[in-house]
């Protein structure tokens, strides 16, 4: 996704004051979808928040002003002359407390792998992603803030919504099911690229929990929910880790 050239000076600034000198960690080309269609913006990542620049506006948001964050990975690829050319995709979506929603979908450089090796699950080595660490600089501090808020809410007897899931002090609610925290054996984000089970494919929140008389006689049941359907997914994973022990 090409980065749109935008003015850096002499533009109005709204929101929080500018962040301190030396706090900038990088920029993500991004977009905003609005009534007039999609427009390109730049998301500059700082230690204490982000600066959104586009057109004639420049707005700074502290991490506390991020209402929700979604993220997921995928792989894109094509076959050519016995080779598989693949690239990892990184998607980030931020909703701010003023209602602004910003998305970024970026790709790492392509990797070339012989098709026979690719089909056995082997991928040629590639340089470390330069995109993922910058996105993580956004996800990590927002997760810490939201985790503290969620724990306080649950301790006070409230509930926290994560899209199709609701967390309470007792456990998770999903589609009429109640899943106590202590029965959850695994709650994680993962990406599956190849599987005979089509339901397994893609970036998912995967929850395994104990049940009596499970499917095929297994004492477990599973939830697979697309990652982009679960706001603040990392907060939910951390809640499950802390609450089931």
trRosetta pair geometry for C-beta under 8 A, 3 or more apart (Angstrom, degrees):
i j d omega theta_ij theta_ji phi_ij phi_ji
1 29 5.0 -169 108 104 103 126
1 31 7.7 -106 -170 -32 143 110
1 104 7.5 -158 59 -157 153 68
1 105 6.3 108 -35 75 138 72
1 106 6.1 -93 25 -94 108 68
2 29 6.7 -165 120 -149 23 165
2 40 7.9 -28 90 -127 75 153
3 27 7.1 61 -128 124 143 123
3 29 4.0 -128 -94 -83 73 118
3 40 7.5 147 -162 175 35 128
3 42 6.2 51 -161 -96 103 103
4 29 7.0 123 4 -141 70 104
4 40 3.5 126 -22 111 139 135
4 41 7.1 -18 48 -65 125 14
4 42 6.9 -138 59 -46 80 90
4 54 7.1 49 82 -126 133 84
6 41 7.5 30 -52 -142 155 50
6 42 5.8 -144 26 4 133 119
6 53 4.9 154 107 138 146 104
6 54 5.7 -90 -107 -111 149 32
6 55 6.8 -37 -131 -9 109 21
7 10 6.8 -62 160 64 133 83
7 11 5.3 140 95 -47 114 123
7 53 8.0 -140 70 -177 52 117
7 56 7.3 21 38 -111 126 53
8 11 7.8 -132 156 9 9 120
8 53 7.3 2 -104 -152 59 158
11 53 7.6 96 83 -142 156 96
11 56 5.6 -167 -139 -170 104 54
11 57 6.6 -178 166 -110 117 10
11 58 4.8 100 101 -7 121 114
12 56 7.1 45 21 146 93 85
12 57 6.3 -32 69 -120 93 61
12 58 6.9 169 84 36 45 81
13 18 7.0 -33 -165 -60 157 89
13 58 5.2 -37 -98 87 72 99
13 59 7.1 149 -158 -96 55 38
13 60 6.8 18 -169 -7 103 102
14 57 7.3 -27 15 -161 110 101
14 58 7.9 145 20 82 67 51
14 59 5.1 -25 66 -109 86 91
14 60 8.0 -174 86 26 42 69
15 59 4.5 90 -6 -168 133 85
15 60 4.7 -172 96 61 120 61
15 61 5.8 -65 -171 -73 149 56
15 65 7.4 89 -155 -174 115 178
16 49 6.8 74 55 52 146 166
16 60 4.7 -97 66 104 83 106
16 61 6.7 120 15 -116 113 18
16 62 5.1 79 -34 -30 165 97
16 65 7.4 -150 -25 -17 120 144
17 60 7.0 -47 93 70 18 151
18 51 7.8 18 -131 -93 69 133
18 60 6.3 -171 -101 -58 38 157
19 23 4.6 -102 143 72 118 143
19 24 7.5 137 84 -61 126 68
19 46 4.2 91 79 174 172 162
19 47 7.0 159 -177 44 135 79
19 48 5.4 174 -125 49 117 109
19 49 6.5 -169 -72 50 127 91
19 51 7.1 -123 5 -47 112 112
19 60 6.6 -179 -28 -150 87 134
20 23 4.9 95 67 -27 78 124
20 47 7.7 -24 49 42 102 121
20 48 7.7 80 12 4 92 128
23 46 4.3 43 126 -164 106 98
23 47 4.3 -96 -157 11 100 102
23 48 6.4 -20 -177 8 148 90
24 44 6.0 -39 -135 176 105 111
24 45 7.3 105 -159 78 58 51
24 46 5.5 -43 -92 -97 47 78
25 45 4.7 -56 63 101 102 99
25 46 6.6 156 3 -112 89 23
25 47 7.0 117 -35 -59 115 60
25 134 6.6 168 124 -128 105 84
25 137 5.5 -129 105 171 157 169
26 44 7.6 -173 103 -149 31 58
26 45 5.4 2 62 45 72 111
26 134 4.6 -77 76 -120 142 129
26 137 7.7 119 37 40 108 150
27 42 5.5 -13 -169 -175 119 106
27 43 6.7 143 -161 76 63 48
27 44 5.0 -29 -101 -99 85 66
27 45 7.1 -171 -89 8 30 78
28 42 7.4 147 74 -163 45 57
28 43 4.4 -21 63 66 97 105
28 45 6.7 60 -9 -32 103 108
28 92 7.3 -23 175 54 161 139
28 104 4.8 -1 155 -133 122 161
28 106 7.0 -110 -152 -34 93 141
28 131 7.8 91 -115 -147 99 86
28 134 6.3 166 -64 128 104 128
28 135 7.2 88 -93 -80 145 76
29 40 6.8 -24 -169 -161 95 105
29 42 6.3 -39 -106 -107 51 68
29 43 7.7 172 -98 21 3 83
29 104 6.7 134 89 -134 49 102
29 106 7.2 121 56 -84 91 111
30 40 7.5 134 81 -159 41 58
30 41 5.2 -33 78 74 90 88
30 42 6.9 130 26 -122 87 17
30 43 4.5 46 -6 -16 138 115
30 52 8.0 -69 67 -130 135 90
30 92 7.9 -66 -110 79 114 102
30 102 5.1 34 151 175 141 102
30 103 6.2 161 -165 85 92 35
30 104 4.0 -61 -103 -76 88 93
31 38 5.1 6 179 -172 129 103
31 39 6.6 156 -153 77 78 34
31 40 5.7 -46 -99 -103 80 46
31 41 6.4 144 -109 20 24 84
31 102 7.3 155 75 -156 33 64
31 103 5.6 -26 62 66 83 86
31 104 7.4 147 14 -86 70 50
32 38 7.2 160 80 -149 40 57
32 39 5.7 -16 58 59 88 86
32 41 5.7 46 -13 -10 102 131
32 54 7.0 -164 9 48 122 171
32 100 7.0 -46 -125 -165 127 89
32 101 6.8 129 -138 80 78 61
32 102 5.7 -41 -82 -102 83 68
32 103 7.7 147 -89 20 35 76
33 37 7.4 -66 -145 173 65 30
33 38 5.2 -27 -98 -93 71 77
33 101 7.1 -31 45 88 86 111
33 103 7.4 18 -12 13 100 122
34 37 7.1 -8 65 50 66 24
34 38 7.9 138 22 -93 65 29
34 39 7.0 -17 24 9 110 107
36 39 7.1 26 91 -40 108 116
39 54 6.3 111 128 173 111 135
39 55 7.1 -2 163 -39 142 115
40 54 6.6 -178 106 -129 51 113
41 52 5.8 4 165 -171 136 87
41 53 6.4 155 -169 79 83 42
41 54 3.4 -60 -109 -60 86 131
41 102 6.6 -80 68 -132 137 114
42 52 7.5 155 79 -155 51 42
42 53 4.7 -15 58 62 100 98
42 54 6.7 165 15 -66 66 76
43 50 5.4 -12 -171 -174 89 131
43 51 7.6 151 -158 73 42 46
43 52 6.0 -10 -104 -102 69 69
43 94 7.9 130 -129 22 148 141
43 102 6.2 128 -78 152 127 145
43 104 6.4 -92 23 -57 139 135
44 50 6.3 149 75 -163 51 69
44 51 4.3 -10 57 56 110 97
44 52 7.9 -150 24 -65 76 26
44 53 6.8 39 -10 -1 108 113
45 50 5.6 -29 -103 -105 51 89
45 134 5.8 163 24 -172 156 90
45 137 5.3 91 165 98 140 125
45 138 5.9 -97 -121 -61 120 93
46 49 5.7 3 63 62 106 53
46 50 6.5 175 19 -93 83 31
46 51 6.6 62 -18 -15 118 95
48 62 5.8 -37 151 -131 92 85
48 63 6.6 -116 179 -11 48 96
49 60 6.3 87 103 175 130 82
49 61 5.1 -157 180 99 122 53
49 62 4.1 -101 -67 -118 140 31
49 63 5.3 -136 -90 -36 75 58
49 65 7.1 37 -134 37 130 106
50 60 7.5 -180 95 -149 40 55
50 61 5.5 -3 59 58 81 97
50 94 7.7 53 32 125 155 177
50 138 6.7 19 -59 -112 125 108
51 58 6.5 6 177 -177 103 90
51 59 7.1 169 -156 87 58 38
51 60 4.9 -24 -103 -99 80 75
51 61 7.7 173 -88 19 32 68
52 57 7.8 -3 109 116 91 99
52 58 7.2 170 86 -153 53 43
52 59 4.9 -10 58 62 101 90
52 60 7.7 -173 19 -81 71 26
52 61 6.8 36 -11 -5 108 110
52 100 7.3 -160 38 150 177 151
52 102 6.4 -134 -116 -77 127 152
53 57 7.4 -175 -141 97 44 57
53 58 4.8 4 -106 -112 83 85
54 57 6.3 -6 66 61 68 88
59 100 7.8 156 84 -31 153 172
61 65 4.4 -127 -164 82 92 129
61 66 6.7 100 145 -58 127 74
61 96 5.4 -93 -127 -123 151 132
62 65 5.2 98 58 2 67 103
63 66 5.8 -41 -164 11 49 113
63 141 4.7 -82 -120 124 156 117
63 142 5.5 -147 -163 -80 99 66
63 145 5.8 161 132 -19 112 147
64 145 6.2 -154 -96 -155 63 154
65 96 5.4 13 144 -158 92 96
65 97 4.9 -103 -158 14 67 111
65 98 7.4 4 -174 -12 112 89
66 69 6.0 17 163 -52 128 100
66 94 5.8 -68 -136 -158 107 106
66 95 7.4 101 -167 74 65 48
66 96 6.0 -58 -107 -105 45 62
66 97 7.5 -63 -34 -28 3 82
66 138 8.0 142 -94 -178 161 91
66 142 4.8 -51 83 -119 145 124
66 145 7.9 115 58 65 101 140
67 95 4.8 -58 64 107 106 93
67 96 6.1 102 -1 178 93 13
67 97 4.9 136 -58 -79 102 58
68 94 7.6 163 86 -154 56 43
68 95 4.5 16 50 46 93 113
68 231 4.1 -31 -163 -164 125 129
68 232 5.8 -96 -143 -35 75 93
69 92 7.3 -26 -165 -164 95 85
69 93 7.0 150 -159 82 48 59
69 94 5.6 -10 -107 -105 77 69
69 95 7.7 -149 -69 25 39 71
69 138 7.0 170 -131 136 142 100
69 139 5.9 173 141 -116 149 70
69 142 5.0 93 -17 110 142 152
69 143 7.6 -82 55 -59 136 74
69 231 7.0 117 57 -163 33 76
69 232 6.1 84 49 -83 74 60
70 91 7.8 -27 117 123 92 98
70 92 7.4 150 84 -160 60 38
70 93 4.1 -2 56 56 104 109
70 227 7.3 132 -172 137 87 80
70 228 5.3 69 172 -137 130 63
70 230 7.4 136 -123 76 91 50
70 231 5.7 -65 -70 -108 89 59
70 233 7.3 74 -132 -13 57 105
71 90 7.7 -14 -165 -174 98 77
71 91 6.4 162 -152 91 51 65
71 92 5.2 -3 -105 -105 91 66
71 93 7.3 -166 -71 23 49 70
71 135 6.6 129 -130 162 134 126
71 139 5.8 -32 -22 -92 153 133
71 227 7.0 -54 89 149 48 125
71 233 7.2 -120 46 34 79 121
72 91 5.0 -6 59 59 81 112
72 191 7.8 125 -173 -90 76 108
72 202 8.0 -6 -174 172 128 88
72 203 3.8 145 -160 92 99 157
72 226 7.7 -6 -104 173 149 80
72 227 4.1 148 -95 82 104 128
72 228 5.0 -60 -20 -51 140 91
73 88 6.2 -18 -167 -172 111 99
73 89 6.4 148 -162 80 56 63
73 90 5.9 -17 -106 -101 80 57
73 91 7.3 -174 -83 19 31 81
73 191 5.0 -61 78 -70 105 151
73 203 5.4 138 50 -85 58 131
74 88 7.7 149 81 -160 38 55
74 89 4.4 -13 63 57 84 118
74 91 7.2 31 4 -11 102 115
74 191 7.2 -160 -92 -146 37 128
74 202 7.0 -17 -107 -137 95 71
74 203 6.2 -89 -67 -21 73 111
75 86 5.6 -1 -178 -170 110 114
75 87 7.2 161 -154 79 66 35
75 88 5.8 -38 -100 -103 76 54
75 89 6.7 -168 -86 9 22 88
75 191 7.7 119 -20 157 97 132
75 193 5.3 2 30 -114 136 125
76 86 6.9 156 84 -153 44 62
76 87 5.5 -16 61 60 91 86
76 89 5.8 72 -14 -39 102 117
76 107 6.9 -46 33 -119 125 131
77 84 5.7 10 -179 -180 129 94
77 85 6.1 163 -152 85 74 49
77 86 3.8 -21 -94 -99 114 78
77 87 7.2 164 -78 16 66 59
78 84 7.6 167 84 -152 31 56
78 85 5.4 -13 59 58 79 99
79 82 8.0 39 -174 -69 94 7
79 83 7.1 154 -156 80 56 44
79 84 5.8 -31 -100 -99 69 66
79 85 7.7 173 -93 16 19 78
79 115 6.4 44 -135 -97 107 123
80 83 5.5 -27 71 63 73 94
80 85 6.1 8 19 -8 114 117
82 114 6.6 -14 147 -149 91 74
82 115 5.2 -117 -171 7 51 117
83 112 5.4 -9 -179 -166 128 96
83 113 6.8 141 -163 71 74 36
83 114 6.2 -58 -108 -105 66 38
83 115 6.3 -129 -99 -38 12 83
84 112 7.4 149 77 -155 48 47
84 113 4.9 -23 62 66 99 91
84 114 7.6 23 14 110 86 11
84 115 5.3 118 -33 -96 95 65
84 118 4.1 56 20 -76 148 169
85 110 5.1 12 179 178 93 131
85 111 7.4 161 -154 75 49 39
85 112 5.5 -16 -100 -99 74 72
86 110 6.5 147 76 -153 27 77
86 111 5.4 -27 67 59 82 90
86 113 6.8 -7 13 13 112 114
86 118 7.7 151 -23 -133 130 127
86 123 6.9 -75 59 -134 141 117
87 107 4.7 45 138 -179 129 113
87 108 5.5 -171 -167 70 86 70
87 109 6.7 -131 -121 123 111 19
87 110 4.4 -66 -62 -94 106 62
87 111 6.8 146 -85 7 55 76
88 107 6.9 155 83 -153 44 65
88 108 4.6 24 54 23 93 120
88 129 6.6 -70 77 -88 137 128
89 105 6.5 -2 -174 -173 107 88
89 106 7.3 157 -155 84 61 35
89 107 5.2 -32 -100 -97 67 79
89 108 8.0 -128 -69 10 27 76
90 104 7.9 -9 109 115 88 94
90 105 7.4 167 83 -151 49 44
90 106 5.3 -19 60 65 97 85
90 107 7.4 173 16 -88 76 29
90 108 7.4 78 -16 -34 108 87
90 129 7.2 118 -47 -175 138 145
90 131 4.9 174 35 123 151 126
90 132 5.8 -152 -102 -80 146 69
90 135 5.7 -154 164 -18 130 157
91 103 7.3 -14 -167 -169 87 97
91 104 7.2 167 -150 89 44 55
91 105 4.9 -2 -105 -106 83 81
91 228 7.1 -20 106 -86 136 121
92 103 7.0 161 89 -154 55 51
92 104 4.7 0 57 56 98 99
92 105 7.9 -169 26 -72 60 45
92 135 5.0 -156 -62 -141 138 115
92 138 6.6 70 -163 75 145 145
92 139 7.5 -120 -126 -58 113 101
93 101 6.9 0 -175 -174 94 94
93 102 7.4 169 -152 87 49 47
93 103 4.8 -10 -105 -105 80 84
93 104 7.8 -168 -73 24 44 62
93 228 7.2 75 12 -141 137 97
94 101 7.1 171 89 -151 51 49
94 102 4.9 -6 58 58 99 92
94 103 7.7 -174 23 -77 64 40
94 138 7.1 -85 -74 172 129 135
95 99 7.6 -31 -170 -151 90 25
95 100 7.4 162 -153 87 48 47
95 101 4.9 -14 -102 -102 76 83
95 231 7.8 -35 23 -130 125 130
96 99 7.1 -28 77 40 77 23
96 100 4.5 6 40 58 117 94
96 101 7.6 -151 14 -73 73 38
96 102 7.6 40 -20 1 104 103
104 135 7.6 -158 85 -101 128 107
106 131 4.8 -166 103 -136 131 146
107 110 8.0 11 150 -62 121 69
107 131 7.8 137 84 -15 8 163
108 126 7.0 93 140 142 132 142
108 129 5.0 -82 -92 -115 129 91
108 130 7.6 137 -119 29 87 70
108 131 6.1 -131 -73 17 77 120
108 132 8.0 -12 -66 -23 118 98
109 126 7.0 -177 77 -166 93 119
109 127 7.1 38 43 41 126 109
111 123 6.3 52 116 176 143 103
111 124 5.2 -174 172 71 105 99
111 125 7.9 -149 -145 99 130 18
111 126 4.3 -80 -89 -72 125 126
112 124 6.1 1 79 30 49 153
113 117 5.6 -120 174 85 99 110
113 118 4.5 119 110 -71 123 100
113 122 7.0 177 -162 109 131 75
113 123 5.3 -88 -74 -142 150 51
113 124 4.4 -162 -87 -12 82 95
114 117 4.7 75 70 14 93 107
114 118 6.7 -163 90 -14 43 90
115 118 5.3 -56 -143 35 34 117
115 119 6.3 32 161 -21 68 104
116 119 6.0 -57 -150 33 29 108
116 120 7.0 19 155 -11 62 106
117 120 6.0 -64 -156 39 35 105
117 122 4.3 -68 173 76 90 119
117 123 7.9 156 129 -78 103 20
117 124 7.7 78 105 -53 140 75
118 121 7.9 82 176 -41 33 9
118 122 6.7 -96 -84 70 27 66
118 123 6.8 55 -116 -93 73 61
121 194 6.7 -129 -93 49 84 138
123 126 7.6 -40 140 -12 111 106
127 130 8.0 4 121 -32 113 91
129 132 4.0 64 98 7 135 108
129 133 7.0 162 97 -8 86 79
130 133 7.0 -55 -158 34 34 104
130 134 7.1 27 152 -12 62 113
131 134 6.1 -70 -160 40 34 107
131 135 6.2 28 153 -16 73 110
132 135 5.8 -58 -145 39 32 109
132 136 6.1 34 156 -23 67 107
133 136 5.4 -54 -146 36 33 114
133 137 6.7 44 152 -28 63 97
134 137 5.6 -42 -156 21 36 117
134 138 7.6 32 146 -12 59 97
135 138 5.8 -55 -166 33 43 110
135 139 6.2 33 145 -16 74 109
136 139 5.3 -55 -135 43 41 108
136 140 5.5 43 166 -28 75 107
137 140 6.5 -37 -124 29 21 111
137 141 7.6 10 175 -3 50 105
138 141 7.4 -78 -164 39 23 92
138 142 6.5 8 159 -7 63 121
139 142 6.1 -76 -153 45 27 108
139 143 5.9 30 158 -27 69 112
139 234 6.3 99 169 -1 110 151
140 143 5.8 -57 -147 32 26 113
140 144 6.7 25 158 -19 62 103
141 144 5.7 -49 -149 32 37 112
141 145 6.6 35 155 -16 66 104
142 145 5.9 -57 -153 38 33 110
142 146 6.1 23 156 -11 68 112
142 232 7.8 -125 134 -112 104 89
143 146 6.0 -63 -142 45 28 104
143 147 5.9 33 159 -27 66 109
143 232 7.1 148 -111 -154 69 81
143 234 4.4 -42 -117 98 135 125
143 235 5.6 -162 -147 -64 76 76
143 238 7.1 118 172 -8 111 142
144 147 5.8 -52 -143 31 26 113
144 148 6.8 27 158 -18 60 103
145 148 6.1 -59 -158 33 29 108
145 149 6.6 23 151 -13 64 109
146 149 5.5 -55 -147 40 37 112
146 150 6.0 39 154 -23 69 106
146 232 5.2 -118 140 -139 159 135
146 235 4.7 -69 109 -88 114 144
147 150 5.7 -53 -144 36 30 111
147 151 6.4 30 158 -19 64 105
147 235 5.0 -160 -77 -132 73 85
147 238 5.3 -28 -118 91 132 143
147 239 7.1 -162 -137 -58 85 81
148 151 6.0 -55 -148 35 28 109
148 152 6.5 26 154 -17 62 108
149 152 5.8 -59 -151 38 31 110
149 153 6.3 32 152 -21 66 107
150 153 5.6 -54 -148 35 32 113
150 154 6.3 27 157 -15 67 105
150 160 4.7 4 -134 -71 95 167
150 167 6.9 30 -172 81 117 142
150 232 8.0 164 -55 142 137 145
150 235 5.7 125 -10 172 152 122
150 239 6.0 -75 124 -80 137 127
151 154 6.0 -55 -146 39 31 107
151 155 6.1 32 156 -20 65 110
151 239 7.3 -168 -75 -110 77 91
151 242 7.6 -32 -99 100 119 151
152 155 5.7 -55 -145 37 29 113
152 156 6.4 22 157 -14 63 110
153 156 6.0 -66 -152 41 28 105
153 158 4.1 -75 179 74 84 124
153 159 7.2 -72 144 49 115 9
153 160 5.5 109 87 -59 143 101
154 157 7.8 77 -177 -50 32 9
154 158 6.5 -93 -78 66 29 70
154 159 7.4 59 -97 -105 71 34
154 160 6.7 -57 -55 -7 92 110
154 167 6.5 -53 -85 131 124 102
154 168 6.5 143 -131 -174 93 31
154 169 4.8 143 178 -76 90 70
154 239 7.6 126 -24 -146 155 123
154 243 7.9 -58 141 -97 163 135
155 169 7.1 114 -87 -97 28 115
157 169 6.7 -43 -110 -15 42 133
158 168 8.0 -142 117 -127 33 71
159 166 5.4 13 173 177 125 105
159 167 6.4 161 -161 81 71 50
159 168 4.8 -32 -105 -87 94 81
160 166 7.2 158 79 -159 41 60
160 167 4.7 -12 59 57 93 104
160 235 8.0 -98 145 130 146 128
160 239 7.9 -161 63 -85 140 163
161 165 7.6 146 -162 88 52 51
161 166 5.4 -27 -105 -105 64 80
161 167 7.9 -161 -77 20 18 74
162 165 4.4 -17 70 72 101 99
162 166 7.2 179 25 -86 73 29
162 167 6.5 52 -7 -17 113 102
162 230 5.3 17 160 -158 99 85
162 231 6.1 -150 -149 61 59 70
162 232 6.2 -108 -119 69 93 92
162 233 7.2 110 -168 -95 121 48
162 235 7.5 -163 -98 79 121 103
162 236 4.8 50 -111 -71 166 132
163 225 7.6 152 96 165 131 137
163 229 5.0 136 172 151 156 70
163 230 4.8 -116 24 -105 136 43
163 231 5.6 142 -43 7 94 79
164 174 6.2 54 136 -139 92 89
164 175 7.0 3 176 -44 109 89
164 225 6.1 -155 54 -136 129 138
164 229 6.2 9 -5 148 110 118
164 230 7.4 -66 31 -86 84 78
165 172 5.5 -26 -165 -162 109 111
165 173 7.0 145 -161 71 56 53
165 174 5.1 -23 -105 -85 76 99
165 225 7.3 -121 -33 -15 113 173
165 230 6.8 16 20 -122 115 103
165 236 6.7 71 91 -132 142 146
166 172 7.0 139 73 -158 47 58
166 173 4.4 -14 60 54 101 105
166 174 7.6 179 23 -67 70 54
167 171 7.7 -101 -143 147 62 25
167 172 5.8 -30 -98 -99 64 70
167 173 8.0 -158 -71 17 20 76
167 236 6.7 -166 -51 -122 134 85
167 239 5.8 5 -146 135 157 158
168 171 6.6 1 60 47 85 37
168 172 7.8 168 22 -89 73 23
168 173 6.8 46 -4 -18 111 106
170 178 7.1 -18 120 -172 127 113
170 180 6.1 -73 164 -115 78 73
170 181 7.3 -176 146 -10 33 92
171 178 6.3 98 75 175 121 75
171 179 5.0 -146 151 95 127 54
171 180 4.1 -135 -54 -125 147 25
171 181 4.6 -150 -101 -34 79 61
171 182 7.8 -84 -86 13 116 61
171 183 7.4 16 -126 32 147 98
171 184 7.5 164 -147 -28 106 111
171 243 7.7 165 -104 132 55 133
172 178 7.6 159 86 -157 47 43
172 179 4.4 -12 62 61 94 107
172 181 7.6 110 -14 -78 79 62
172 184 7.5 74 7 -67 121 131
172 207 7.4 -70 59 -157 165 162
172 240 7.8 -7 -42 -91 125 102
173 176 7.9 33 -174 -76 89 3
173 177 7.0 161 -155 82 50 52
173 178 5.7 -18 -102 -102 75 64
173 179 7.5 -174 -79 20 26 78
174 177 5.2 -17 67 57 76 101
174 179 6.7 8 16 -4 105 119
174 223 6.2 15 114 -111 169 147
179 183 6.2 -124 -172 71 73 117
179 184 6.5 74 153 -67 113 95
179 207 7.4 58 153 150 168 137
179 209 5.1 -72 -155 -123 117 178
180 183 4.8 87 67 1 88 104
180 184 7.8 -146 97 -19 51 82
181 184 6.0 -52 -163 13 41 114
181 240 6.8 -171 -141 -136 86 57
181 243 4.0 -91 -148 128 149 105
181 244 4.5 -145 161 -85 83 64
182 244 5.5 146 -102 -153 33 68
183 209 4.6 59 124 -172 96 99
183 210 4.3 -122 -161 47 90 90
183 211 7.4 73 178 -62 137 55
183 244 7.8 -107 41 -136 29 109
184 187 5.5 3 174 -39 131 112
184 207 6.4 -55 -137 -165 107 97
184 208 7.2 112 -161 81 61 51
184 209 4.8 -40 -98 -97 53 96
184 240 5.3 -90 120 -161 157 109
184 244 4.8 -106 61 -95 99 142
185 208 4.9 -53 65 103 97 102
185 209 6.3 165 8 -105 79 34
185 210 6.3 94 -33 -41 111 85
185 220 6.9 -61 26 -121 138 122
186 206 7.0 -15 121 114 108 93
186 207 7.0 172 94 -149 66 35
186 208 4.2 31 46 36 100 109
187 205 7.5 0 -170 -178 76 93
187 206 7.6 -179 -142 90 35 52
187 207 4.9 12 -109 -112 80 81
187 208 7.7 -141 -62 30 52 61
187 236 7.1 -116 162 134 129 87
187 237 5.4 -177 122 -126 97 63
187 240 3.6 2 47 105 155 166
187 241 7.1 -132 61 -48 109 68
187 244 7.9 156 1 -22 122 142
188 205 7.6 171 90 -152 29 56
188 206 5.8 -18 65 60 76 91
188 237 6.1 72 -108 -131 39 121
189 203 7.1 6 -174 -174 94 88
189 204 7.4 174 -147 90 55 40
189 205 5.9 -36 -94 -97 68 61
189 206 7.6 140 -110 15 18 81
189 227 6.0 63 -140 -110 105 121
189 233 5.8 82 -77 140 123 132
189 234 7.3 -42 -18 -81 137 68
189 237 6.4 -70 -18 -63 90 145
190 203 7.6 -168 101 -142 31 54
190 204 6.4 -18 64 61 70 82
190 206 5.8 -24 30 8 109 128
191 202 7.0 -74 -143 158 69 27
191 203 4.7 -21 -99 -93 88 72
191 204 7.6 145 -97 15 38 69
192 195 5.2 14 157 -28 128 128
192 200 4.8 -51 94 147 161 93
192 201 5.6 -115 95 -114 98 33
192 202 6.7 -3 57 35 78 32
192 204 7.2 -9 11 13 101 116
193 201 7.3 37 -154 -141 16 83
194 201 7.8 18 -102 -105 11 95
195 198 7.3 176 92 -77 96 22
195 200 3.9 -60 105 77 168 129
195 201 5.7 -154 39 -64 109 74
197 200 4.4 74 88 -9 102 112
197 201 7.9 -172 97 -25 62 76
198 201 5.9 -36 -163 3 47 117
199 224 5.9 118 156 69 98 154
200 204 7.7 -103 -163 0 44 152
200 224 7.0 -106 -105 -127 44 156
202 226 6.4 -26 125 -118 137 87
202 227 7.8 -151 143 5 94 95
203 226 7.0 63 84 -159 72 66
203 227 4.2 -51 130 8 101 132
203 228 7.3 74 86 -23 117 84
204 224 5.0 -21 -167 -164 145 83
204 225 6.3 129 -161 63 83 38
204 226 6.1 -62 -105 -103 68 32
204 227 5.9 -133 -100 -42 12 81
205 223 7.4 -14 108 113 90 103
205 224 7.6 156 77 -154 54 37
205 225 4.7 -16 56 63 102 96
205 226 7.9 17 14 89 81 13
205 227 5.9 128 -33 -98 77 62
205 230 5.0 34 -21 -4 143 163
205 233 5.6 -144 -79 -145 119 116
205 236 7.1 9 -142 89 143 137
205 237 7.6 -140 -136 -66 101 96
206 222 6.9 -19 -166 -166 83 104
206 223 7.1 166 -151 84 37 63
206 224 5.7 0 -106 -105 76 72
207 222 6.8 150 82 -158 56 53
207 223 4.1 7 52 48 106 107
207 225 7.8 19 2 6 106 105
207 240 7.5 -140 -121 -115 103 158
208 220 5.5 -1 -173 -176 97 127
208 221 7.6 163 -151 82 54 38
208 222 5.4 -19 -100 -102 69 80
209 220 6.7 147 77 -154 30 76
209 221 5.9 -23 65 61 82 83
209 222 7.9 160 21 -88 68 35
209 223 7.9 25 4 -5 108 99
210 219 6.0 -3 -149 143 81 93
210 220 6.0 -52 -102 -101 43 66
211 214 4.7 112 73 -74 107 95
211 219 6.6 -176 65 -179 53 52
211 220 6.5 105 23 -141 84 16
211 221 4.6 35 -3 -13 138 110
212 219 7.1 -8 -107 -140 33 84
213 217 8.0 -47 -147 -120 47 41
214 217 7.1 16 73 120 73 11
214 218 4.5 -59 91 85 124 70
214 219 5.5 148 7 -130 120 12
214 220 5.3 20 -88 54 175 30
214 221 5.2 -153 -129 -59 112 75
215 218 6.2 -7 71 40 61 100
215 221 6.9 98 2 -108 97 77
225 229 5.6 -111 168 73 96 123
225 230 5.8 91 117 -48 123 118
226 229 4.6 87 73 -3 89 109
226 230 7.6 177 93 -7 51 89
227 230 6.0 -73 -158 38 39 104
227 233 5.8 -22 -156 -69 82 164
230 233 4.4 79 108 -88 114 94
230 236 6.6 -74 175 16 123 150
232 235 4.1 -10 160 21 105 125
232 236 6.6 116 112 -21 81 87
233 236 5.7 -57 -157 35 38 111
233 237 6.5 38 150 -20 70 103
234 237 5.5 -49 -147 35 38 114
234 238 6.3 36 155 -17 66 105
235 238 5.9 -59 -151 39 30 109
235 239 6.3 34 151 -22 65 106
236 239 5.5 -51 -146 34 32 114
236 240 6.5 33 155 -20 64 103
237 240 5.8 -55 -153 34 30 111
237 241 6.5 31 151 -20 64 106
238 241 5.5 -51 -147 34 35 113
238 242 6.2 22 158 -10 68 109
239 242 6.1 -65 -145 44 28 102
239 243 5.6 9 165 -9 68 122
240 243 6.2 -65 -128 44 22 101
240 244 5.8 15 177 -21 64 117
241 244 7.0 -59 -136 28 14 102
241 245 7.7 4 164 -13 50 111
242 245 7.1 -75 -166 29 26 103
